[in-house]
Amino acid sequence: MPNFPTWSKSFMSVFHVSINRKLTEKLSFHLRYAIPDIMGGNFLSGDRGMGRTLVTKGVNGKDDEGKIYDRSWYHYFEGGVQLPLYRYKKHSFSANQFISIARGKDTYLTKVVTIERPDDPFHIVSSESEIRRGTYFGGVTGVRYDYSLWKSRIILGANLSIRYYLEDFPVQVNYGIHSAYNF
C-alpha cells in the first residue's frame, strides 16, 4: 500500500503535559508526556491508525502476513531542551529538540486464508492477528511562538514539530495551539 501524507482536521494534533526548568538564561530543560489526537496526527510516511481508535489499512493477501497493519493507543515520553531564537516585548520564537520514546499497541497480521476466483486475484476468507506492545526510540524537532500576558505568568502560542523514530515507525508532523501558566 503506498504511503501518502495524511492530515488531521483538528486545531491540534498532540495533547501534552510538560514540566520545564531553566538551565541558563537562554536554555531550558523540558520533560513531557504526550498523546496523539483521535486520528493520531499527520503522517509524512507510514500508516494511519496511531490514535485511540482502531484504524486499519487494507490487507493485500498472504504477502502481508507478519506485518503490522494497525498501531493504536500510542503515548510519547520525551525529554529535551528549548532555546529562544528571537524576543521582542511580549513575543518570542524558540526552537526545541527532544529525545522521545513511543509506546503503544501494534497489531500484527499472523494468518491470511484466501480463495482464488477467476474475476479476482484473491478473496480473503479469514485472517488472524496478534497484538504486541511496541516501543520505539526517536526524536522531536520543533519551533514555537509564545505571547506573554500578566507579567509573563500566562503564555499563549502556537507550535509546529516533526516527530521521527528509528525502525519502521511513521514520521509525523505535529501542530497546535498552547497555553501555559508559570508559577
C-alpha positions in Angstrom: 0.0 0.0 0.0 1.5 3.4 -0.9 2.4 5.8 1.8 0.7 9.2 1.3 0.7 12.2 3.6 -2.5 12.3 5.7 -3.8 15.3 7.6 -5.9 15.7 10.7 -8.6 18.4 10.6 -8.3 19.4 14.3 -6.7 22.6 15.7 -4.1 20.4 17.4 -2.6 17.0 16.7 -1.0 16.1 20.0 -2.0 16.9 23.6 0.9 17.1 26.0 1.7 18.0 29.6 5.1 19.5 30.2 7.4 20.5 33.1 10.3 22.7 32.4 13.3 24.2 34.3 15.6 27.0 33.2 19.2 25.8 32.9 20.6 29.1 31.8 19.1 32.4 30.7 18.8 31.1 27.1 18.3 27.4 27.6 15.6 25.4 29.4 15.1 21.6 30.0 11.7 20.0 29.4 10.1 16.7 30.4 6.8 15.9 28.7 4.2 13.3 28.3 2.2 13.4 25.0 -0.7 11.5 23.4 -1.9 12.0 19.8 -5.4 13.2 18.9 -8.1 10.7 17.9 -6.6 10.1 14.4 -3.0 10.2 15.5 -1.9 13.4 13.8 -0.4 13.9 10.4 2.0 11.4 8.8 4.6 12.1 6.2 5.4 8.3 6.0 3.9 5.1 7.3 0.3 4.2 8.1 -2.6 5.9 9.8 -4.1 4.3 12.9 -2.0 5.7 15.7 -4.8 7.3 17.6 -7.2 6.0 20.2 -9.5 4.3 17.6 -8.9 1.2 15.5 -8.0 2.4 12.0 -6.6 -0.3 9.9 -5.1 -0.3 6.4 -6.2 -2.8 3.8 -4.9 -6.4 3.8 -3.5 -7.3 0.4 -3.2 -11.1 1.0 -0.6 -13.6 2.1 2.2 -11.2 1.5 1.0 -9.1 4.5 1.5 -12.0 7.0 3.8 -10.9 9.8 3.4 -7.2 9.1 1.9 -4.5 11.3 -1.4 -3.4 10.0 -2.5 -1.2 12.9 -0.9 0.9 15.6 -3.1 2.2 18.5 -3.0 3.8 21.9 0.4 5.3 21.5 1.9 7.5 24.2 5.1 9.6 24.0 7.6 10.2 26.8 10.1 13.0 26.0 13.0 15.0 27.4 14.9 17.8 25.8 15.9 21.4 25.5 14.4 24.6 24.3 16.4 27.6 23.0 14.9 31.1 22.4 15.6 32.4 18.9 14.0 35.8 19.0 12.3 38.0 21.6 10.5 41.3 21.1 8.5 42.7 24.0 5.8 40.1 24.8 6.5 38.0 21.7 9.1 35.1 21.5 10.1 32.4 19.0 12.0 29.4 20.1 13.4 26.0 18.8 13.3 22.7 20.7 14.8 19.3 20.4 13.6 16.2 22.3 14.6 12.6 22.7 11.4 10.5 22.6 10.1 7.1 23.5 6.9 6.0 21.8 4.9 3.1 23.4 1.7 1.6 22.2 0.0 -1.5 20.7 1.0 -2.9 17.3 -1.4 -5.4 15.6 0.4 -7.9 13.5 -1.3 -10.0 10.8 -0.4 -13.6 11.7 -2.5 -15.6 9.2 -4.5 -14.9 6.0 -6.6 -17.6 4.2 -7.6 -16.7 0.6 -9.6 -18.4 -2.1 -8.7 -17.7 -5.8 -11.6 -16.6 -8.0 -11.4 -16.0 -11.8 -12.6 -12.4 -11.6 -10.4 -11.5 -8.6 -6.8 -12.3 -7.9 -7.8 -13.4 -4.4 -10.6 -13.2 -1.9 -9.9 -13.1 1.8 -11.8 -15.7 3.7 -10.4 -15.1 7.1 -7.4 -13.5 8.9 -5.9 -13.8 12.3 -4.0 -11.1 14.2 -1.9 -10.7 17.3 -1.5 -7.6 19.4 2.0 -6.8 20.8 3.4 -3.9 22.8 5.6 -1.7 20.6 8.4 0.6 21.8 10.3 2.9 19.5 13.1 5.4 20.1 13.5 8.7 18.2 13.3 12.5 18.4 11.2 15.5 18.0 12.4 18.8 16.5 10.2 21.9 16.5 9.6 25.6 16.7 7.1 27.6 18.8 5.7 31.1 19.1 4.7 32.4 22.5 2.9 35.6 23.6 3.2 36.5 27.3 0.4 38.1 29.4 0.1 39.3 33.0 3.8 39.7 33.9 4.8 36.7 31.8 2.7 34.4 34.0 0.3 33.4 31.3 1.6 32.3 27.9 -0.4 31.7 24.7 1.0 30.5 21.4 1.3 28.0 18.5 3.8 25.2 17.8 4.9 23.1 14.9 7.2 20.0 15.1 8.4 16.9 13.3 8.4 13.5 15.1 10.7 10.8 13.8 11.7 7.4 15.1 14.1 4.5 14.4 12.9 1.3 12.8 9.6 1.2 10.8 7.6 3.9 12.5 5.8 6.7 10.7 7.3 10.2 10.6 4.7 12.7 11.9 4.0 16.4 11.7 2.5 17.8 14.9 1.0 21.3 15.3 -1.2 23.1 17.7 -2.0 25.9 20.0 -0.9 26.0 23.6 -1.4 27.8 26.8 0.8 27.8 29.9 0.9 29.2 33.4 4.3 30.0 35.1 4.3 29.6 38.9 
